[in-house]
Amino acid sequence: MYITLKSIKRNLGFKGIEISDIIIAFPMIILFIILFCFTPLKILSVIGLMIGIFCLLPINVSKKNRMYKVIGLIFKILFREKIFVYQKEGKVNKFEKESS
């Protein structure tokens, strides 16, 4: 008899919240409280909180289950090193790296 697990991640049992999500959200909430209560940057703090909440939205894209992971993946794809392949006449193809 085998015991199977759905996931090896530590799940807190509330809508799939994981420990890493709390570690990311806690400083964001503290920063929001400090900016909102003790500085005149109230609108900026609310905008920052809305962006933070948007990044913590759960989504279903393969193994990336939070929006901040998908945004990081998009930036990684957009700003990766690009390899261009050129073919010169009469010679074998060579790989040449060209930074953009």
Chimera marker file (.cmm) of the C-alpha trace (Angstrom):
<marker_set name="trace">
<marker id="1" x="0.000" y="0.000" z="0.000" r="1" g="1" b="0" radius="0.5"/>
<marker id="2" x="1.348" y="3.435" z="-0.980" r="1" g="1" b="0" radius="0.5"/>
<marker id="3" x="0.503" y="6.841" z="0.376" r="1" g="1" b="0" radius="0.5"/>
<marker id="4" x="0.331" y="9.400" z="-2.409" r="1" g="1" b="0" radius="0.5"/>
<marker id="5" x="0.489" y="13.166" z="-2.116" r="1" g="1" b="0" radius="0.5"/>
<marker id="6" x="-1.067" y="15.686" z="-4.488" r="1" g="1" b="0" radius="0.5"/>
<marker id="7" x="1.876" y="18.033" z="-4.062" r="1" g="1" b="0" radius="0.5"/>
<marker id="8" x="5.151" y="18.137" z="-2.162" r="1" g="1" b="0" radius="0.5"/>
<marker id="9" x="4.685" y="21.857" z="-1.483" r="1" g="1" b="0" radius="0.5"/>
<marker id="10" x="3.594" y="22.953" z="1.951" r="1" g="1" b="0" radius="0.5"/>
<marker id="11" x="0.002" y="24.002" z="1.629" r="1" g="1" b="0" radius="0.5"/>
<marker id="12" x="-1.784" y="25.896" z="4.393" r="1" g="1" b="0" radius="0.5"/>
<marker id="13" x="-5.199" y="24.610" z="3.344" r="1" g="1" b="0" radius="0.5"/>
<marker id="14" x="-6.776" y="27.983" z="2.509" r="1" g="1" b="0" radius="0.5"/>
<marker id="15" x="-7.279" y="28.378" z="-1.249" r="1" g="1" b="0" radius="0.5"/>
<marker id="16" x="-3.836" y="26.932" z="-1.994" r="1" g="1" b="0" radius="0.5"/>
<marker id="17" x="-1.829" y="29.497" z="-0.024" r="1" g="1" b="0" radius="0.5"/>
<marker id="18" x="1.753" y="28.357" z="0.407" r="1" g="1" b="0" radius="0.5"/>
<marker id="19" x="4.494" y="29.445" z="2.785" r="1" g="1" b="0" radius="0.5"/>
<marker id="20" x="6.332" y="31.271" z="-0.022" r="1" g="1" b="0" radius="0.5"/>
<marker id="21" x="3.206" y="33.350" z="-0.715" r="1" g="1" b="0" radius="0.5"/>
<marker id="22" x="3.062" y="34.475" z="2.915" r="1" g="1" b="0" radius="0.5"/>
<marker id="23" x="6.785" y="35.278" z="2.915" r="1" g="1" b="0" radius="0.5"/>
<marker id="24" x="6.236" y="37.497" z="-0.138" r="1" g="1" b="0" radius="0.5"/>
<marker id="25" x="2.978" y="39.083" z="1.076" r="1" g="1" b="0" radius="0.5"/>
<marker id="26" x="4.053" y="39.924" z="4.648" r="1" g="1" b="0" radius="0.5"/>
<marker id="27" x="6.662" y="42.603" z="3.740" r="1" g="1" b="0" radius="0.5"/>
<marker id="28" x="4.241" y="43.993" z="1.157" r="1" g="1" b="0" radius="0.5"/>
<marker id="29" x="1.543" y="44.465" z="3.811" r="1" g="1" b="0" radius="0.5"/>
<marker id="30" x="3.996" y="46.011" z="6.283" r="1" g="1" b="0" radius="0.5"/>
<marker id="31" x="5.235" y="48.428" z="3.596" r="1" g="1" b="0" radius="0.5"/>
<marker id="32" x="1.646" y="49.333" z="2.742" r="1" g="1" b="0" radius="0.5"/>
<marker id="33" x="0.803" y="50.061" z="6.388" r="1" g="1" b="0" radius="0.5"/>
<marker id="34" x="3.898" y="52.226" z="6.852" r="1" g="1" b="0" radius="0.5"/>
<marker id="35" x="3.359" y="54.174" z="3.618" r="1" g="1" b="0" radius="0.5"/>
<marker id="36" x="-0.381" y="54.597" z="4.133" r="1" g="1" b="0" radius="0.5"/>
<marker id="37" x="-0.311" y="55.617" z="7.792" r="1" g="1" b="0" radius="0.5"/>
<marker id="38" x="2.895" y="57.597" z="8.232" r="1" g="1" b="0" radius="0.5"/>
<marker id="39" x="3.604" y="59.298" z="4.881" r="1" g="1" b="0" radius="0.5"/>
<marker id="40" x="1.632" y="61.467" z="2.455" r="1" g="1" b="0" radius="0.5"/>
<marker id="41" x="2.013" y="58.747" z="-0.222" r="1" g="1" b="0" radius="0.5"/>
<marker id="42" x="-1.438" y="57.237" z="0.332" r="1" g="1" b="0" radius="0.5"/>
<marker id="43" x="-2.414" y="56.833" z="-3.332" r="1" g="1" b="0" radius="0.5"/>
<marker id="44" x="0.980" y="55.342" z="-4.188" r="1" g="1" b="0" radius="0.5"/>
<marker id="45" x="0.652" y="52.847" z="-1.338" r="1" g="1" b="0" radius="0.5"/>
<marker id="46" x="-2.835" y="51.776" z="-2.478" r="1" g="1" b="0" radius="0.5"/>
<marker id="47" x="-1.574" y="51.348" z="-6.067" r="1" g="1" b="0" radius="0.5"/>
<marker id="48" x="1.356" y="49.274" z="-4.762" r="1" g="1" b="0" radius="0.5"/>
<marker id="49" x="-1.016" y="47.124" z="-2.722" r="1" g="1" b="0" radius="0.5"/>
<marker id="50" x="-3.255" y="46.527" z="-5.767" r="1" g="1" b="0" radius="0.5"/>
<marker id="51" x="-0.246" y="45.509" z="-7.883" r="1" g="1" b="0" radius="0.5"/>
<marker id="52" x="0.887" y="43.168" z="-5.096" r="1" g="1" b="0" radius="0.5"/>
<marker id="53" x="-2.544" y="41.576" z="-4.813" r="1" g="1" b="0" radius="0.5"/>
<marker id="54" x="-2.656" y="41.173" z="-8.609" r="1" g="1" b="0" radius="0.5"/>
<marker id="55" x="0.724" y="39.402" z="-8.516" r="1" g="1" b="0" radius="0.5"/>
<marker id="56" x="-0.530" y="36.960" z="-5.880" r="1" g="1" b="0" radius="0.5"/>
<marker id="57" x="-3.595" y="35.920" z="-7.893" r="1" g="1" b="0" radius="0.5"/>
<marker id="58" x="-3.782" y="32.169" z="-8.442" r="1" g="1" b="0" radius="0.5"/>
<marker id="59" x="-3.807" y="31.118" z="-12.098" r="1" g="1" b="0" radius="0.5"/>
<marker id="60" x="-3.516" y="27.841" z="-13.969" r="1" g="1" b="0" radius="0.5"/>
<marker id="61" x="-0.499" y="27.968" z="-16.287" r="1" g="1" b="0" radius="0.5"/>
<marker id="62" x="1.396" y="24.675" z="-16.128" r="1" g="1" b="0" radius="0.5"/>
<marker id="63" x="3.389" y="24.608" z="-12.877" r="1" g="1" b="0" radius="0.5"/>
<marker id="64" x="3.427" y="28.378" z="-12.436" r="1" g="1" b="0" radius="0.5"/>
<marker id="65" x="0.531" y="28.888" z="-10.057" r="1" g="1" b="0" radius="0.5"/>
<marker id="66" x="0.870" y="32.582" z="-9.139" r="1" g="1" b="0" radius="0.5"/>
<marker id="67" x="0.860" y="35.648" z="-11.338" r="1" g="1" b="0" radius="0.5"/>
<marker id="68" x="4.250" y="36.888" z="-10.060" r="1" g="1" b="0" radius="0.5"/>
<marker id="69" x="5.833" y="33.646" z="-11.264" r="1" g="1" b="0" radius="0.5"/>
<marker id="70" x="4.275" y="34.079" z="-14.713" r="1" g="1" b="0" radius="0.5"/>
<marker id="71" x="5.407" y="37.737" z="-14.890" r="1" g="1" b="0" radius="0.5"/>
<marker id="72" x="8.940" y="36.634" z="-13.968" r="1" g="1" b="0" radius="0.5"/>
<marker id="73" x="8.814" y="33.965" z="-16.667" r="1" g="1" b="0" radius="0.5"/>
<marker id="74" x="7.657" y="36.518" z="-19.269" r="1" g="1" b="0" radius="0.5"/>
<marker id="75" x="10.534" y="38.888" z="-18.392" r="1" g="1" b="0" radius="0.5"/>
<marker id="76" x="12.976" y="35.973" z="-18.507" r="1" g="1" b="0" radius="0.5"/>
<marker id="77" x="11.799" y="35.077" z="-22.014" r="1" g="1" b="0" radius="0.5"/>
<marker id="78" x="11.803" y="38.676" z="-23.267" r="1" g="1" b="0" radius="0.5"/>
<marker id="79" x="15.275" y="39.551" z="-21.998" r="1" g="1" b="0" radius="0.5"/>
<marker id="80" x="17.114" y="36.261" z="-22.623" r="1" g="1" b="0" radius="0.5"/>
<marker id="81" x="20.208" y="36.046" z="-24.775" r="1" g="1" b="0" radius="0.5"/>
<marker id="82" x="19.251" y="35.623" z="-28.397" r="1" g="1" b="0" radius="0.5"/>
<marker id="83" x="21.248" y="33.379" z="-30.736" r="1" g="1" b="0" radius="0.5"/>
<marker id="84" x="21.133" y="34.176" z="-34.439" r="1" g="1" b="0" radius="0.5"/>
<marker id="85" x="22.172" y="31.648" z="-37.082" r="1" g="1" b="0" radius="0.5"/>
<marker id="86" x="23.538" y="32.930" z="-40.393" r="1" g="1" b="0" radius="0.5"/>
<marker id="87" x="24.359" y="30.896" z="-43.486" r="1" g="1" b="0" radius="0.5"/>
<marker id="88" x="27.258" y="32.007" z="-45.633" r="1" g="1" b="0" radius="0.5"/>
<marker id="89" x="27.344" y="30.932" z="-49.245" r="1" g="1" b="0" radius="0.5"/>
<marker id="90" x="29.548" y="27.935" z="-49.932" r="1" g="1" b="0" radius="0.5"/>
<marker id="91" x="30.362" y="27.227" z="-46.273" r="1" g="1" b="0" radius="0.5"/>
<marker id="92" x="28.939" y="25.074" z="-43.531" r="1" g="1" b="0" radius="0.5"/>
<marker id="93" x="26.511" y="26.738" z="-41.125" r="1" g="1" b="0" radius="0.5"/>
<marker id="94" x="28.185" y="28.297" z="-38.094" r="1" g="1" b="0" radius="0.5"/>
<marker id="95" x="26.618" y="29.438" z="-34.880" r="1" g="1" b="0" radius="0.5"/>
<marker id="96" x="27.443" y="33.049" z="-34.174" r="1" g="1" b="0" radius="0.5"/>
<marker id="97" x="26.326" y="34.814" z="-31.041" r="1" g="1" b="0" radius="0.5"/>
<marker id="98" x="25.276" y="38.376" z="-31.450" r="1" g="1" b="0" radius="0.5"/>
<marker id="99" x="24.172" y="40.462" z="-28.494" r="1" g="1" b="0" radius="0.5"/>
<marker id="100" x="21.346" y="42.873" z="-29.062" r="1" g="1" b="0" radius="0.5"/>
<link id1="1" id2="2" r="1" g="1" b="0" radius="0.2"/>
<link id1="2" id2="3" r="1" g="1" b="0" radius="0.2"/>
<link id1="3" id2="4" r="1" g="1" b="0" radius="0.2"/>
<link id1="4" id2="5" r="1" g="1" b="0" radius="0.2"/>
<link id1="5" id2="6" r="1" g="1" b="0" radius="0.2"/>
<link id1="6" id2="7" r="1" g="1" b="0" radius="0.2"/>
<link id1="7" id2="8" r="1" g="1" b="0" radius="0.2"/>
<link id1="8" id2="9" r="1" g="1" b="0" radius="0.2"/>
<link id1="9" id2="10" r="1" g="1" b="0" radius="0.2"/>
<link id1="10" id2="11" r="1" g="1" b="0" radius="0.2"/>
<link id1="11" id2="12" r="1" g="1" b="0" radius="0.2"/>
<link id1="12" id2="13" r="1" g="1" b="0" radius="0.2"/>
<link id1="13" id2="14" r="1" g="1" b="0" radius="0.2"/>
<link id1="14" id2="15" r="1" g="1" b="0" radius="0.2"/>
<link id1="15" id2="16" r="1" g="1" b="0" radius="0.2"/>
<link id1="16" id2="17" r="1" g="1" b="0" radius="0.2"/>
<link id1="17" id2="18" r="1" g="1" b="0" radius="0.2"/>
<link id1="18" id2="19" r="1" g="1" b="0" radius="0.2"/>
<link id1="19" id2="20" r="1" g="1" b="0" radius="0.2"/>
<link id1="20" id2="21" r="1" g="1" b="0" radius="0.2"/>
<link id1="21" id2="22" r="1" g="1" b="0" radius="0.2"/>
<link id1="22" id2="23" r="1" g="1" b="0" radius="0.2"/>
<link id1="23" id2="24" r="1" g="1" b="0" radius="0.2"/>
<link id1="24" id2="25" r="1" g="1" b="0" radius="0.2"/>
<link id1="25" id2="26" r="1" g="1" b="0" radius="0.2"/>
<link id1="26" id2="27" r="1" g="1" b="0" radius="0.2"/>
<link id1="27" id2="28" r="1" g="1" b="0" radius="0.2"/>
<link id1="28" id2="29" r="1" g="1" b="0" radius="0.2"/>
<link id1="29" id2="30" r="1" g="1" b="0" radius="0.2"/>
<link id1="30" id2="31" r="1" g="1" b="0" radius="0.2"/>
<link id1="31" id2="32" r="1" g="1" b="0" radius="0.2"/>
<link id1="32" id2="33" r="1" g="1" b="0" radius="0.2"/>
<link id1="33" id2="34" r="1" g="1" b="0" radius="0.2"/>
<link id1="34" id2="35" r="1" g="1" b="0" radius="0.2"/>
<link id1="35" id2="36" r="1" g="1" b="0" radius="0.2"/>
<link id1="36" id2="37" r="1" g="1" b="0" radius="0.2"/>
<link id1="37" id2="38" r="1" g="1" b="0" radius="0.2"/>
<link id1="38" id2="39" r="1" g="1" b="0" radius="0.2"/>
<link id1="39" id2="40" r="1" g="1" b="0" radius="0.2"/>
<link id1="40" id2="41" r="1" g="1" b="0" radius="0.2"/>
<link id1="41" id2="42" r="1" g="1" b="0" radius="0.2"/>
<link id1="42" id2="43" r="1" g="1" b="0" radius="0.2"/>
<link id1="43" id2="44" r="1" g="1" b="0" radius="0.2"/>
<link id1="44" id2="45" r="1" g="1" b="0" radius="0.2"/>
<link id1="45" id2="46" r="1" g="1" b="0" radius="0.2"/>
<link id1="46" id2="47" r="1" g="1" b="0" radius="0.2"/>
<link id1="47" id2="48" r="1" g="1" b="0" radius="0.2"/>
<link id1="48" id2="49" r="1" g="1" b="0" radius="0.2"/>
<link id1="49" id2="50" r="1" g="1" b="0" radius="0.2"/>
<link id1="50" id2="51" r="1" g="1" b="0" radius="0.2"/>
<link id1="51" id2="52" r="1" g="1" b="0" radius="0.2"/>
<link id1="52" id2="53" r="1" g="1" b="0" radius="0.2"/>
<link id1="53" id2="54" r="1" g="1" b="0" radius="0.2"/>
<link id1="54" id2="55" r="1" g="1" b="0" radius="0.2"/>
<link id1="55" id2="56" r="1" g="1" b="0" radius="0.2"/>
<link id1="56" id2="57" r="1" g="1" b="0" radius="0.2"/>
<link id1="57" id2="58" r="1" g="1" b="0" radius="0.2"/>
<link id1="58" id2="59" r="1" g="1" b="0" radius="0.2"/>
<link id1="59" id2="60" r="1" g="1" b="0" radius="0.2"/>
<link id1="60" id2="61" r="1" g="1" b="0" radius="0.2"/>
<link id1="61" id2="62" r="1" g="1" b="0" radius="0.2"/>
<link id1="62" id2="63" r="1" g="1" b="0" radius="0.2"/>
<link id1="63" id2="64" r="1" g="1" b="0" radius="0.2"/>
<link id1="64" id2="65" r="1" g="1" b="0" radius="0.2"/>
<link id1="65" id2="66" r="1" g="1" b="0" radius="0.2"/>
<link id1="66" id2="67" r="1" g="1" b="0" radius="0.2"/>
<link id1="67" id2="68" r="1" g="1" b="0" radius="0.2"/>
<link id1="68" id2="69" r="1" g="1" b="0" radius="0.2"/>
<link id1="69" id2="70" r="1" g="1" b="0" radius="0.2"/>
<link id1="70" id2="71" r="1" g="1" b="0" radius="0.2"/>
<link id1="71" id2="72" r="1" g="1" b="0" radius="0.2"/>
<link id1="72" id2="73" r="1" g="1" b="0" radius="0.2"/>
<link id1="73" id2="74" r="1" g="1" b="0" radius="0.2"/>
<link id1="74" id2="75" r="1" g="1" b="0" radius="0.2"/>
<link id1="75" id2="76" r="1" g="1" b="0" radius="0.2"/>
<link id1="76" id2="77" r="1" g="1" b="0" radius="0.2"/>
<link id1="77" id2="78" r="1" g="1" b="0" radius="0.2"/>
<link id1="78" id2="79" r="1" g="1" b="0" radius="0.2"/>
<link id1="79" id2="80" r="1" g="1" b="0" radius="0.2"/>
<link id1="80" id2="81" r="1" g="1" b="0" radius="0.2"/>
<link id1="81" id2="82" r="1" g="1" b="0" radius="0.2"/>
<link id1="82" id2="83" r="1" g="1" b="0" radius="0.2"/>
<link id1="83" id2="84" r="1" g="1" b="0" radius="0.2"/>
<link id1="84" id2="85" r="1" g="1" b="0" radius="0.2"/>
<link id1="85" id2="86" r="1" g="1" b="0" radius="0.2"/>
<link id1="86" id2="87" r="1" g="1" b="0" radius="0.2"/>
<link id1="87" id2="88" r="1" g="1" b="0" radius="0.2"/>
<link id1="88" id2="89" r="1" g="1" b="0" radius="0.2"/>
<link id1="89" id2="90" r="1" g="1" b="0" radius="0.2"/>
<link id1="90" id2="91" r="1" g="1" b="0" radius="0.2"/>
<link id1="91" id2="92" r="1" g="1" b="0" radius="0.2"/>
<link id1="92" id2="93" r="1" g="1" b="0" radius="0.2"/>
<link id1="93" id2="94" r="1" g="1" b="0" radius="0.2"/>
<link id1="94" id2="95" r="1" g="1" b="0" radius="0.2"/>
<link id1="95" id2="96" r="1" g="1" b="0" radius="0.2"/>
<link id1="96" id2="97" r="1" g="1" b="0" radius="0.2"/>
<link id1="97" id2="98" r="1" g="1" b="0" radius="0.2"/>
<link id1="98" id2="99" r="1" g="1" b="0" radius="0.2"/>
<link id1="99" id2="100" r="1" g="1" b="0" radius="0.2"/>
</marker_set>
